[in-house]
Amino acid sequence: MSSLSFTERGGGGQPPARRVALLGSTGSIGRQTVEVLAAHPDAFTVVALAAGSNAGLLAEQAGRLRPRAVALGDEAALAGPDLPTGTERVGGSDALETLATRDDVDLVIVATSGVVSLRPVLAALRAGKVVATANKETLVAGGHLVMPLARDLAAAVAATDPGDPYASPLAWLRPIDSEHSAIWQCLVGESMTAVASLILTASGGPFLDSTPEEIATVTPAQALRHPTWSMGAKITIDSATLANKGLEVIEAHWLYDVDYDAIEVVIHPQSVVHSAVRFVDGSLKAQLGTPDMRLPIQYALTYPDRRPSPAAPPDLIATSRLDFRAPDEGRFPALRIAREAGHLGPRASAALIAADEVAVARFLDGSLDFPGIPRLLEAAVERFGVAGDAPDIDGLVALDLEVRAAFATTAFGART
């Protein structure tokens, strides 16, 4: 991967467009990533697209972006879409790894879900590609596997030029997440030795001021009405339970190599301050923006430069006030449970995120009540969270399957 920035010039002309593989192009993050890529045709060449089962939207995206290759998780449907002439159809269980390691790909965007996405992330980093990831499992389950690879790539650059933007591990493993993008932006130009703590902000979700009695009777329809963000169903429910913030605490630990005790969570209902960094001299640096995922997506794709974005800038006058408060872990225990899993280690946090997938799916299908989500998470961490155990990729995949099987039907406050 060349570390040329968009503003650098080579041979008297513009630098070549970054060659992109987008994995998970038809999901919520994938669709917004397509918008960002299409808005900057001079900056990006889309080499490959991959989706799960939405063959129709994949074909539409292929017609718009003209990739050289596409993959579909539903292999039976792979032959169906009408694709541009010359577009290769890639199948097989290793299709994502094949796309992520192509010689004509520089940047791999991971917008797929599940622990299986770890394989293409690891393969891409081993092949010297830049990875921008929205996949939670990458760090929550596999942080101990991916971050050493990102640090090795950064160290190789730093040995030649310590001032090169690619001398940072964050240039190689880039977070597509509003909170982590905010912290990343606050850390640019700063030494980690000057950092006292990281502050992750949380909107608090739709039940911020609800009583325990009200929370006990929450329905899926209520939980899916997020007050500030428009997101997919899974992350919207995670926001309502604050499980997403707990997962972000674990991600922050791995991304920035910071102790858990130095990672704070603050409730900020307006979702304007996306996160902040407190420095040893008492200074606080924060990143502000409108709640629009296209902004952190674009930052991850264009780093170390900035380009005009479709996201509107925040209007501080119209915003009028910014409120902050401490999270209530009594009403929202998922935050505490996630932090405890992080302290235990990779096996516990991998069990946590697998259990969260099960719990959210069961809540949405009506077989688990809202308070049952954190109860299921805690049971999974207690049962599978062996302290100090750091599974390899095969072990993580096996653990994921084991956790899902164990809690697929177990009663944790099931509705009657």
WODAQUI-V928836 format. One record per backbone hydrogen bond with DSSP energy under -1.0 kcal/mol. NH is the residue of the N-H (numbers start at 1). CO is the residue of the C=O. If there is no record, write none. Layout:
NH;CO  NH;CO
This chain:
10;13  13;10  18;43  20;45  21;107  22;48  23;109  24;50  25;50  31;27  32;28  33;29  34;30  35;31  36;32  37;33  38;34  39;35  40;37  43;40  44;40  45;18  47;20  48;20  49;69  50;22  51;71  55;53  58;54  59;55  60;56  61;57  62;58  63;59  64;60  65;61  66;62  68;47  69;47  70;88  71;49  73;51  74;52  75;73  77;74  80;77  87;84  88;68  90;70  95;92  98;94  99;95  100;96  101;97  102;99  105;102  106;19  107;19  108;130  109;21  110;132  111;23  117;114  118;115  119;116  121;117  122;118  123;119  124;120  125;121  126;122  127;123  128;125  129;124  130;106  131;172  132;108  133;174  134;110  139;136  140;136  141;137  142;137  143;139  145;142  146;142  147;143  150;146  151;147  152;148  153;149  154;150  155;151  156;152  157;153  158;154  159;155  160;157  161;157  164;161  167;164  168;165  171;168  172;169  173;169  174;131  176;133  181;177  182;178  183;179  184;180  185;181  186;182  187;183  190;187  194;191  195;192  196;278  197;278  198;262  199;276  200;264  202;266  210;207  215;211  216;212  217;214  218;215  223;219  224;220  225;222  226;224  236;232  237;233  238;234  239;235  240;236  241;237  242;238  244;238  246;242  247;243  248;244  249;245  250;246  251;247  252;248  253;249  254;250  255;251  256;252  262;259  263;260  264;198  266;200  267;325  268;202  271;268  274;287  276;199  277;285  278;197  279;283  280;194  282;279  285;277  287;275  289;272  292;290  295;292  297;293  298;294  299;295  300;296  301;297  302;298  303;299  305;302  319;315  320;316  321;319  325;267  332;328  335;332  337;333  338;334  339;335  340;336  341;337  342;338  343;339  344;340  345;341  347;389  349;345  350;346  351;347  352;348  353;349  354;350  355;351  356;352  357;353  358;354  359;355  360;356  361;357  362;358  363;359  364;360  365;361  367;362  368;362  369;413  373;370  375;371  376;372  377;373  378;374  379;375  380;376  381;377  382;378  383;379  384;380  385;381  386;384  388;344  389;386  396;392  397;393  398;394  399;395  400;396  401;397  402;398  403;399  404;400  405;401  406;402  407;403
